[in-house]
Amino acid sequence: MLTALILICSVTLTPDLQKCNRENARTVMRAPAQFANPAICFLHGEAYLVETSIGRQLSSNDRVKVVCVRSAATDASVPVLTFR
């Protein structure tokens, strides 16, 4: 199973979105569900973000990157997206 990690990076710190990762992201969250298919994981990761207050408060300097990783490799220290 896969978990969607949502990374929010600042364009001023990481102008190249490919270099945005868990270490340099401004915010790192994970989707509250697991997925069997990478494409579904990616799409749902984006959809979960849009439904949150974090997703609605993105600035023009923020860039979003969704990374799908094996659920077993995701540790509990990464907070789950919450809906508000």
N, C-alpha and C positions, 0 to 999 in steps of 0.2 A: 504494500500500500504506500501511497505518496501523501505527503503533507505539503501544502502551499505555504512558503515563507514569503511574506510581503516586506520588501526592503524599500524604505523611503530615504533617498539620498539627496543631498544638496548639490545643485549644479555648480555652485561656486567651489565646493570641496572636491567633487568628483564629476568633472565635465563629461567624461567618457562613461556612459552608463554601463558599459561592459565591465568597468573596474569597480562598480558598486558591489559591495559584498557585506557580509554580516559584521565585519570589523569596522568598516567606515560608514555604514548607514546611520542616518540620524535616528531612525526608528526601525525596529525589526519586530514583526508580529507573525503569528501563524494562524492559518484558517482553522476554524473549529471542527473541521471534518477531514476525513481521509478519502483518497481517490485511487482508483485502480488504473486510470488512463492519464498519461501526462497532459494531453490536450485539455481534458476536463479539469484537471488540477489547475492548470494555468487560468482557464476561463473563470472557474469558481473563485480562485484567489483574487482576481480583479473584482469580481462581483461582490465578494465579502467586503472588500475595502470600501467600495462605493457606499455600502449600507452603514458605515460607521461614521462617528463624528470626526475621526482622524481623516478619513477619505474626503469628507466635505470641507475640511479646513486646510487642504493643501495649498501652499503658496506657489507663485509662478516660478520660484527657484527650486521647487521640489520635483524630483523624478521618481517614478515608481518602477520597481523591478520585481517580478514574481518569479520565484525559483521553486521548482518542485523537487523535493528530496525524499528519500526513503524515510518513512515515519519512524523507523527504529533509530535513525541517525539524528533525529530532532530531540534535543534535550528539553526537559521541562522548564528550563530557565527562560525560554522564549515565550513571552506572553501570548495568550490567545486573543484574537480580535473580539471585541465585545460590541454589541449593537446598542446605540443610544439615539 
